[in-house]
Amino acid sequence: MSVRELVILGTASQVPTRHRNHNGYLLRWDGEGILFDPGEGTQRQMLRAGVAAHDLNRICVTHFHGDHSLGLAGVIQRINLDRVPHPITAHYPKSGRRFFDRLRYATAYRETVGITESPVSEDGPIATTPAYTLETHKLSHPVESYGYRLTEPDGRRMLPDRLAAHGIKGPDVGRIQREGTVDGVSLDEVSEVRRGQRFAFIMDTRLCDGVQVLAEGCDLLAIESTFLDEDEQLAVDHGHLTAGHAARAAQEAGVRHLVLTHFSQRYSEPEEFERQARAAGFEGELTVAHDLLRVPVPKRR
């Protein structure tokens, strides 16, 4: 059975707290796992969440501040210790290659797994598989930062009443899907487009075009909301979003399920992030993230 969910390994901005680990997020997408922004302590959080190195297929780093990348060393060494048998690809801003290299080889270990590096230097698709296209867009932060978006290809939904009306049944249903027509009846006449699901991951950034492009039409959006609205100037000065910024961007983009995360240590009450997000007008499903939470991708409409 396919699983599509976001496993939240950590939710702290800048420094961990007693209740929040540094960032770390695993997107389970059917049989694949994409690890985003493994901050310090991610390897232990994976253990607590029941996530193994074998579950990883890609690692995506938005930028090279420590709370988003210091866990790379441990995760990469665990991948090698466990001898993960399948290919793993690492995406990160090309301008930070020196940081990735230092983290990948931070200490001595036996390298048993070939990790393919695929640095990011411009907007657009970076990987295409039968299950999804992964693309990036640049964000606005004091260091170069990219957000990620996963888009499933559109499919077709067969309509039983129309199939019956045209007398198409049994093996002919599969045939019309493969060939496009059966006895003069087209696929369009007996089916409709099933829109592919969409997920986006947006970390440290001010409001910018990249936020809107990545969030557009997402079924599930994980986005930073480092500050509450009363600290908006701090957010702008340091290249971050407030709860209100994130919520308004999500509402304008038509996001179905919004996950707020990456919280400053100055706040201890998560309820206020939800209140401010609702006050900003977000009407969809809303989750204020906490460590080890699992958030399913919404079911298709």
Contacts in CASP RR format, 6 or more apart in sequence:
PFRMAT RR
TARGET T0000
AUTHOR 0000-0000-0000
METHOD contacts of the structure
MODEL  1
MSVRELVILGTASQVPTRHRNHNGYLLRWDGEGILFDPGEGTQRQMLRAG
VAAHDLNRICVTHFHGDHSLGLAGVIQRINLDRVPHPITAHYPKSGRRFF
DRLRYATAYRETVGITESPVSEDGPIATTPAYTLETHKLSHPVESYGYRL
TEPDGRRMLPDRLAAHGIKGPDVGRIQREGTVDGVSLDEVSEVRRGQRFA
FIMDTRLCDGVQVLAEGCDLLAIESTFLDEDEQLAVDHGHLTAGHAARAA
QEAGVRHLVLTHFSQRYSEPEEFERQARAAGFEGELTVAHDLLRVPVPKR
R
2 30 0 8 1.000
2 31 0 8 1.000
3 28 0 8 1.000
3 30 0 8 1.000
3 31 0 8 1.000
4 28 0 8 1.000
4 29 0 8 1.000
4 30 0 8 1.000
4 197 0 8 1.000
4 296 0 8 1.000
4 297 0 8 1.000
5 27 0 8 1.000
5 28 0 8 1.000
5 294 0 8 1.000
5 295 0 8 1.000
5 296 0 8 1.000
5 297 0 8 1.000
6 25 0 8 1.000
6 26 0 8 1.000
6 27 0 8 1.000
6 28 0 8 1.000
6 199 0 8 1.000
6 220 0 8 1.000
6 222 0 8 1.000
6 259 0 8 1.000
6 294 0 8 1.000
6 295 0 8 1.000
6 297 0 8 1.000
7 25 0 8 1.000
7 26 0 8 1.000
7 27 0 8 1.000
7 28 0 8 1.000
7 49 0 8 1.000
7 51 0 8 1.000
7 292 0 8 1.000
7 293 0 8 1.000
7 294 0 8 1.000
8 24 0 8 1.000
8 25 0 8 1.000
8 259 0 8 1.000
8 261 0 8 1.000
8 289 0 8 1.000
8 290 0 8 1.000
8 291 0 8 1.000
8 292 0 8 1.000
8 293 0 8 1.000
8 294 0 8 1.000
8 295 0 8 1.000
9 21 0 8 1.000
9 23 0 8 1.000
9 24 0 8 1.000
9 25 0 8 1.000
9 26 0 8 1.000
9 38 0 8 1.000
9 42 0 8 1.000
9 45 0 8 1.000
9 46 0 8 1.000
9 49 0 8 1.000
9 51 0 8 1.000
9 291 0 8 1.000
9 292 0 8 1.000
10 20 0 8 1.000
10 21 0 8 1.000
10 22 0 8 1.000
10 23 0 8 1.000
10 24 0 8 1.000
10 25 0 8 1.000
10 39 0 8 1.000
10 42 0 8 1.000
10 45 0 8 1.000
10 261 0 8 1.000
10 289 0 8 1.000
10 291 0 8 1.000
10 292 0 8 1.000
11 20 0 8 1.000
11 21 0 8 1.000
11 23 0 8 1.000
11 261 0 8 1.000
11 262 0 8 1.000
11 263 0 8 1.000
11 289 0 8 1.000
11 290 0 8 1.000
11 291 0 8 1.000
12 20 0 8 1.000
12 21 0 8 1.000
12 22 0 8 1.000
12 23 0 8 1.000
12 67 0 8 1.000
12 262 0 8 1.000
12 263 0 8 1.000
12 265 0 8 1.000
13 23 0 8 1.000
13 67 0 8 1.000
13 224 0 8 1.000
13 226 0 8 1.000
13 240 0 8 1.000
13 262 0 8 1.000
13 263 0 8 1.000
13 264 0 8 1.000
13 265 0 8 1.000
14 67 0 8 1.000
14 264 0 8 1.000
14 265 0 8 1.000
15 22 0 8 1.000
15 67 0 8 1.000
15 265 0 8 1.000
16 22 0 8 1.000
16 40 0 8 1.000
16 41 0 8 1.000
17 265 0 8 1.000
19 290 0 8 1.000
19 291 0 8 1.000
20 263 0 8 1.000
20 265 0 8 1.000
20 290 0 8 1.000
20 291 0 8 1.000
21 39 0 8 1.000
21 40 0 8 1.000
21 41 0 8 1.000
21 42 0 8 1.000
21 44 0 8 1.000
21 45 0 8 1.000
21 291 0 8 1.000
22 39 0 8 1.000
22 40 0 8 1.000
22 41 0 8 1.000
22 42 0 8 1.000
22 66 0 8 1.000
22 67 0 8 1.000
22 68 0 8 1.000
22 70 0 8 1.000
22 71 0 8 1.000
23 36 0 8 1.000
23 37 0 8 1.000
23 38 0 8 1.000
23 39 0 8 1.000
23 67 0 8 1.000
23 68 0 8 1.000
23 203 0 8 1.000
23 261 0 8 1.000
23 262 0 8 1.000
24 35 0 8 1.000
24 36 0 8 1.000
24 37 0 8 1.000
24 38 0 8 1.000
24 39 0 8 1.000
24 42 0 8 1.000
24 45 0 8 1.000
25 35 0 8 1.000
25 36 0 8 1.000
25 37 0 8 1.000
25 201 0 8 1.000
25 222 0 8 1.000
25 261 0 8 1.000
26 33 0 8 1.000
26 34 0 8 1.000
26 35 0 8 1.000
26 36 0 8 1.000
26 46 0 8 1.000
26 49 0 8 1.000
26 51 0 8 1.000
26 55 0 8 1.000
26 56 0 8 1.000
27 33 0 8 1.000
27 34 0 8 1.000
27 36 0 8 1.000
27 150 0 8 1.000
27 199 0 8 1.000
27 201 0 8 1.000
28 55 0 8 1.000
29 131 0 8 1.000
29 132 0 8 1.000
29 150 0 8 1.000
29 199 0 8 1.000
30 131 0 8 1.000
32 57 0 8 1.000
32 58 0 8 1.000
32 131 0 8 1.000
33 55 0 8 1.000
33 56 0 8 1.000
33 57 0 8 1.000
33 58 0 8 1.000
34 56 0 8 1.000
34 57 0 8 1.000
34 58 0 8 1.000
34 59 0 8 1.000
34 60 0 8 1.000
34 134 0 8 1.000
34 150 0 8 1.000
35 42 0 8 1.000
35 56 0 8 1.000
35 58 0 8 1.000
35 59 0 8 1.000
35 60 0 8 1.000
35 75 0 8 1.000
36 59 0 8 1.000
36 60 0 8 1.000
36 61 0 8 1.000
36 62 0 8 1.000
36 148 0 8 1.000
36 201 0 8 1.000
36 203 0 8 1.000
36 222 0 8 1.000
37 60 0 8 1.000
37 61 0 8 1.000
37 62 0 8 1.000
37 68 0 8 1.000
37 69 0 8 1.000
37 201 0 8 1.000
37 203 0 8 1.000
38 59 0 8 1.000
38 61 0 8 1.000
38 68 0 8 1.000
38 69 0 8 1.000
38 71 0 8 1.000
38 72 0 8 1.000
38 75 0 8 1.000
39 66 0 8 1.000
39 67 0 8 1.000
39 68 0 8 1.000
39 69 0 8 1.000
39 70 0 8 1.000
39 71 0 8 1.000
39 72 0 8 1.000
40 66 0 8 1.000
40 67 0 8 1.000
40 70 0 8 1.000
40 71 0 8 1.000
41 70 0 8 1.000
41 71 0 8 1.000
42 71 0 8 1.000
42 74 0 8 1.000
42 75 0 8 1.000
43 71 0 8 1.000
43 74 0 8 1.000
43 75 0 8 1.000
43 78 0 8 1.000
45 291 0 8 1.000
45 292 0 8 1.000
46 52 0 8 1.000
46 53 0 8 1.000
46 75 0 8 1.000
46 78 0 8 1.000
48 292 0 8 1.000
49 292 0 8 1.000
52 82 0 8 1.000
53 75 0 8 1.000
53 78 0 8 1.000
53 79 0 8 1.000
53 81 0 8 1.000
53 82 0 8 1.000
53 84 0 8 1.000
54 82 0 8 1.000
54 84 0 8 1.000
54 85 0 8 1.000
56 75 0 8 1.000
56 79 0 8 1.000
56 84 0 8 1.000
56 88 0 8 1.000
57 86 0 8 1.000
57 87 0 8 1.000
57 88 0 8 1.000
57 89 0 8 1.000
58 88 0 8 1.000
58 89 0 8 1.000
58 90 0 8 1.000
58 91 0 8 1.000
58 127 0 8 1.000
58 134 0 8 1.000
59 72 0 8 1.000
59 75 0 8 1.000
59 88 0 8 1.000
59 89 0 8 1.000
59 90 0 8 1.000
59 91 0 8 1.000
59 92 0 8 1.000
59 115 0 8 1.000
60 90 0 8 1.000
60 91 0 8 1.000
60 92 0 8 1.000
60 134 0 8 1.000
60 148 0 8 1.000
60 201 0 8 1.000
61 68 0 8 1.000
61 69 0 8 1.000
61 72 0 8 1.000
61 90 0 8 1.000
61 91 0 8 1.000
61 92 0 8 1.000
61 93 0 8 1.000
61 100 0 8 1.000
62 68 0 8 1.000
62 93 0 8 1.000
62 139 0 8 1.000
62 145 0 8 1.000
62 146 0 8 1.000
62 147 0 8 1.000
62 148 0 8 1.000
62 201 0 8 1.000
62 203 0 8 1.000
62 204 0 8 1.000
63 69 0 8 1.000
63 93 0 8 1.000
63 141 0 8 1.000
63 143 0 8 1.000
63 144 0 8 1.000
63 145 0 8 1.000
63 146 0 8 1.000
63 203 0 8 1.000
63 204 0 8 1.000
64 92 0 8 1.000
64 93 0 8 1.000
64 96 0 8 1.000
64 99 0 8 1.000
64 100 0 8 1.000
64 143 0 8 1.000
65 143 0 8 1.000
65 204 0 8 1.000
68 203 0 8 1.000
68 204 0 8 1.000
69 92 0 8 1.000
69 99 0 8 1.000
69 100 0 8 1.000
69 103 0 8 1.000
70 103 0 8 1.000
71 103 0 8 1.000
72 100 0 8 1.000
72 103 0 8 1.000
72 104 0 8 1.000
73 103 0 8 1.000
73 104 0 8 1.000
73 106 0 8 1.000
73 107 0 8 1.000
76 103 0 8 1.000
76 104 0 8 1.000
76 115 0 8 1.000
77 107 0 8 1.000
77 109 0 8 1.000
79 88 0 8 1.000
79 113 0 8 1.000
79 115 0 8 1.000
80 109 0 8 1.000
80 110 0 8 1.000
80 111 0 8 1.000
80 112 0 8 1.000
80 113 0 8 1.000
81 109 0 8 1.000
81 112 0 8 1.000
83 112 0 8 1.000
83 113 0 8 1.000
84 113 0 8 1.000
87 114 0 8 1.000
87 116 0 8 1.000
88 113 0 8 1.000
88 114 0 8 1.000
88 115 0 8 1.000
88 116 0 8 1.000
89 115 0 8 1.000
89 116 0 8 1.000
89 117 0 8 1.000
89 118 0 8 1.000
89 127 0 8 1.000
90 100 0 8 1.000
90 115 0 8 1.000
90 116 0 8 1.000
90 117 0 8 1.000
90 118 0 8 1.000
91 118 0 8 1.000
91 119 0 8 1.000
91 120 0 8 1.000
91 126 0 8 1.000
91 127 0 8 1.000
91 134 0 8 1.000
91 136 0 8 1.000
91 148 0 8 1.000
92 100 0 8 1.000
92 117 0 8 1.000
92 119 0 8 1.000
92 120 0 8 1.000
93 119 0 8 1.000
93 120 0 8 1.000
93 121 0 8 1.000
93 144 0 8 1.000
93 145 0 8 1.000
93 146 0 8 1.000
94 119 0 8 1.000
94 120 0 8 1.000
94 121 0 8 1.000
95 121 0 8 1.000
95 144 0 8 1.000
96 119 0 8 1.000
96 144 0 8 1.000
97 117 0 8 1.000
97 119 0 8 1.000
100 117 0 8 1.000
100 119 0 8 1.000
104 115 0 8 1.000
118 126 0 8 1.000
118 127 0 8 1.000
120 126 0 8 1.000
120 136 0 8 1.000
120 146 0 8 1.000
122 138 0 8 1.000
123 135 0 8 1.000
123 136 0 8 1.000
123 137 0 8 1.000
123 138 0 8 1.000
123 210 0 8 1.000
123 213 0 8 1.000
124 135 0 8 1.000
124 136 0 8 1.000
124 137 0 8 1.000
125 133 0 8 1.000
125 134 0 8 1.000
125 135 0 8 1.000
126 134 0 8 1.000
126 135 0 8 1.000
126 136 0 8 1.000
127 133 0 8 1.000
127 134 0 8 1.000
128 134 0 8 1.000
130 153 0 8 1.000
131 152 0 8 1.000
132 150 0 8 1.000
132 151 0 8 1.000
132 152 0 8 1.000
132 153 0 8 1.000
133 150 0 8 1.000
133 151 0 8 1.000
133 153 0 8 1.000
134 148 0 8 1.000
134 149 0 8 1.000
134 150 0 8 1.000
135 148 0 8 1.000
135 149 0 8 1.000
135 151 0 8 1.000
136 146 0 8 1.000
136 147 0 8 1.000
136 148 0 8 1.000
136 149 0 8 1.000
137 146 0 8 1.000
137 147 0 8 1.000
137 149 0 8 1.000
137 209 0 8 1.000
137 210 0 8 1.000
137 213 0 8 1.000
137 214 0 8 1.000
138 144 0 8 1.000
138 145 0 8 1.000
138 146 0 8 1.000
138 147 0 8 1.000
138 210 0 8 1.000
139 145 0 8 1.000
139 146 0 8 1.000
139 147 0 8 1.000
139 202 0 8 1.000
139 203 0 8 1.000
139 204 0 8 1.000
139 205 0 8 1.000
139 206 0 8 1.000
139 208 0 8 1.000
139 210 0 8 1.000
139 211 0 8 1.000
140 205 0 8 1.000
140 206 0 8 1.000
140 207 0 8 1.000
140 208 0 8 1.000
140 239 0 8 1.000
141 204 0 8 1.000
141 205 0 8 1.000
141 206 0 8 1.000
141 239 0 8 1.000
142 238 0 8 1.000
142 239 0 8 1.000
145 203 0 8 1.000
145 204 0 8 1.000
145 205 0 8 1.000
147 200 0 8 1.000
147 201 0 8 1.000
147 202 0 8 1.000
147 203 0 8 1.000
147 205 0 8 1.000
147 210 0 8 1.000
147 214 0 8 1.000
148 200 0 8 1.000
148 201 0 8 1.000
148 214 0 8 1.000
149 198 0 8 1.000
149 199 0 8 1.000
149 200 0 8 1.000
149 201 0 8 1.000
149 213 0 8 1.000
149 214 0 8 1.000
149 218 0 8 1.000
150 198 0 8 1.000
150 199 0 8 1.000
150 200 0 8 1.000
151 196 0 8 1.000
151 198 0 8 1.000
152 196 0 8 1.000
152 197 0 8 1.000
152 198 0 8 1.000
153 196 0 8 1.000
154 193 0 8 1.000
154 194 0 8 1.000
154 195 0 8 1.000
154 196 0 8 1.000
155 193 0 8 1.000
155 194 0 8 1.000
155 195 0 8 1.000
155 196 0 8 1.000
156 177 0 8 1.000
156 187 0 8 1.000
156 191 0 8 1.000
156 192 0 8 1.000
156 193 0 8 1.000
156 194 0 8 1.000
157 191 0 8 1.000
157 192 0 8 1.000
157 193 0 8 1.000
157 194 0 8 1.000
158 173 0 8 1.000
158 177 0 8 1.000
158 190 0 8 1.000
158 191 0 8 1.000
159 190 0 8 1.000
159 191 0 8 1.000
159 192 0 8 1.000
162 189 0 8 1.000
162 190 0 8 1.000
162 191 0 8 1.000
163 169 0 8 1.000
163 173 0 8 1.000
163 190 0 8 1.000
166 185 0 8 1.000
166 189 0 8 1.000
166 190 0 8 1.000
168 176 0 8 1.000
168 182 0 8 1.000
168 183 0 8 1.000
168 185 0 8 1.000
168 190 0 8 1.000
172 182 0 8 1.000
175 182 0 8 1.000
176 182 0 8 1.000
176 185 0 8 1.000
176 187 0 8 1.000
176 190 0 8 1.000
177 187 0 8 1.000
177 191 0 8 1.000
180 186 0 8 1.000
180 187 0 8 1.000
181 187 0 8 1.000
194 300 0 8 1.000
195 300 0 8 1.000
197 219 0 8 1.000
197 220 0 8 1.000
197 297 0 8 1.000
197 300 0 8 1.000
198 217 0 8 1.000
198 218 0 8 1.000
198 219 0 8 1.000
198 220 0 8 1.000
199 218 0 8 1.000
199 219 0 8 1.000
199 220 0 8 1.000
199 221 0 8 1.000
199 222 0 8 1.000
199 297 0 8 1.000
200 214 0 8 1.000
200 215 0 8 1.000
200 218 0 8 1.000
200 220 0 8 1.000
200 221 0 8 1.000
200 222 0 8 1.000
200 223 0 8 1.000
201 214 0 8 1.000
201 222 0 8 1.000
201 223 0 8 1.000
202 211 0 8 1.000
202 214 0 8 1.000
202 215 0 8 1.000
202 221 0 8 1.000
202 222 0 8 1.000
202 223 0 8 1.000
202 224 0 8 1.000
203 223 0 8 1.000
203 224 0 8 1.000
203 262 0 8 1.000
204 224 0 8 1.000
204 226 0 8 1.000
204 239 0 8 1.000
204 240 0 8 1.000
204 262 0 8 1.000
205 211 0 8 1.000
205 224 0 8 1.000
205 239 0 8 1.000
205 240 0 8 1.000
205 241 0 8 1.000
206 235 0 8 1.000
206 236 0 8 1.000
206 239 0 8 1.000
206 240 0 8 1.000
206 241 0 8 1.000
207 241 0 8 1.000
207 245 0 8 1.000
207 249 0 8 1.000
211 223 0 8 1.000
211 241 0 8 1.000
211 249 0 8 1.000
212 249 0 8 1.000
212 252 0 8 1.000
212 253 0 8 1.000
215 221 0 8 1.000
215 223 0 8 1.000
215 249 0 8 1.000
215 250 0 8 1.000
215 253 0 8 1.000
215 254 0 8 1.000
215 255 0 8 1.000
216 253 0 8 1.000
216 254 0 8 1.000
217 253 0 8 1.000
217 254 0 8 1.000
217 255 0 8 1.000
217 256 0 8 1.000
218 253 0 8 1.000
218 254 0 8 1.000
218 255 0 8 1.000
218 256 0 8 1.000
219 255 0 8 1.000
219 256 0 8 1.000
219 257 0 8 1.000
219 297 0 8 1.000
219 298 0 8 1.000
220 255 0 8 1.000
220 256 0 8 1.000
220 257 0 8 1.000
220 259 0 8 1.000
220 295 0 8 1.000
220 297 0 8 1.000
220 298 0 8 1.000
221 250 0 8 1.000
221 253 0 8 1.000
221 255 0 8 1.000
221 257 0 8 1.000
221 258 0 8 1.000
221 259 0 8 1.000
222 259 0 8 1.000
222 261 0 8 1.000
222 289 0 8 1.000
223 241 0 8 1.000
223 246 0 8 1.000
223 249 0 8 1.000
223 250 0 8 1.000
223 258 0 8 1.000
223 259 0 8 1.000
223 260 0 8 1.000
223 261 0 8 1.000
224 240 0 8 1.000
224 241 0 8 1.000
224 246 0 8 1.000
224 260 0 8 1.000
224 261 0 8 1.000
224 262 0 8 1.000
225 241 0 8 1.000
225 242 0 8 1.000
225 243 0 8 1.000
225 244 0 8 1.000
225 245 0 8 1.000
225 246 0 8 1.000
225 247 0 8 1.000
225 260 0 8 1.000
225 261 0 8 1.000
225 262 0 8 1.000
225 263 0 8 1.000
225 273 0 8 1.000
225 277 0 8 1.000
226 235 0 8 1.000
226 238 0 8 1.000
226 240 0 8 1.000
226 241 0 8 1.000
226 242 0 8 1.000
226 262 0 8 1.000
226 263 0 8 1.000
226 264 0 8 1.000
227 234 0 8 1.000
227 235 0 8 1.000
227 240 0 8 1.000
227 241 0 8 1.000
227 242 0 8 1.000
227 243 0 8 1.000
227 264 0 8 1.000
228 242 0 8 1.000
228 243 0 8 1.000
228 267 0 8 1.000
228 272 0 8 1.000
228 273 0 8 1.000
228 276 0 8 1.000
229 242 0 8 1.000
229 243 0 8 1.000
229 244 0 8 1.000
229 276 0 8 1.000
229 280 0 8 1.000
231 242 0 8 1.000
231 264 0 8 1.000
231 266 0 8 1.000
232 242 0 8 1.000
232 245 0 8 1.000
234 240 0 8 1.000
235 241 0 8 1.000
235 242 0 8 1.000
235 245 0 8 1.000
241 249 0 8 1.000
242 276 0 8 1.000
243 260 0 8 1.000
243 272 0 8 1.000
243 273 0 8 1.000
243 274 0 8 1.000
243 276 0 8 1.000
243 277 0 8 1.000
243 280 0 8 1.000
244 276 0 8 1.000
244 277 0 8 1.000
244 279 0 8 1.000
244 280 0 8 1.000
245 280 0 8 1.000
246 258 0 8 1.000
246 260 0 8 1.000
246 277 0 8 1.000
247 258 0 8 1.000
247 260 0 8 1.000
247 276 0 8 1.000
247 277 0 8 1.000
247 278 0 8 1.000
247 280 0 8 1.000
247 281 0 8 1.000
247 282 0 8 1.000
247 286 0 8 1.000
248 280 0 8 1.000
248 281 0 8 1.000
248 282 0 8 1.000
250 258 0 8 1.000
250 282 0 8 1.000
251 280 0 8 1.000
251 281 0 8 1.000
251 282 0 8 1.000
251 283 0 8 1.000
251 284 0 8 1.000
255 282 0 8 1.000
255 284 0 8 1.000
256 284 0 8 1.000
256 285 0 8 1.000
256 298 0 8 1.000
257 284 0 8 1.000
257 285 0 8 1.000
257 286 0 8 1.000
257 287 0 8 1.000
257 295 0 8 1.000
257 297 0 8 1.000
257 298 0 8 1.000
258 277 0 8 1.000
258 282 0 8 1.000
258 284 0 8 1.000
258 285 0 8 1.000
258 286 0 8 1.000
258 287 0 8 1.000
259 287 0 8 1.000
259 289 0 8 1.000
259 295 0 8 1.000
260 273 0 8 1.000
260 274 0 8 1.000
260 277 0 8 1.000
260 286 0 8 1.000
260 287 0 8 1.000
260 288 0 8 1.000
260 289 0 8 1.000
261 289 0 8 1.000
263 270 0 8 1.000
263 273 0 8 1.000
267 273 0 8 1.000
270 288 0 8 1.000
270 290 0 8 1.000
271 288 0 8 1.000
273 288 0 8 1.000
274 286 0 8 1.000
274 288 0 8 1.000
277 286 0 8 1.000
278 286 0 8 1.000
285 298 0 8 1.000
287 293 0 8 1.000
287 295 0 8 1.000
289 295 0 8 1.000
END
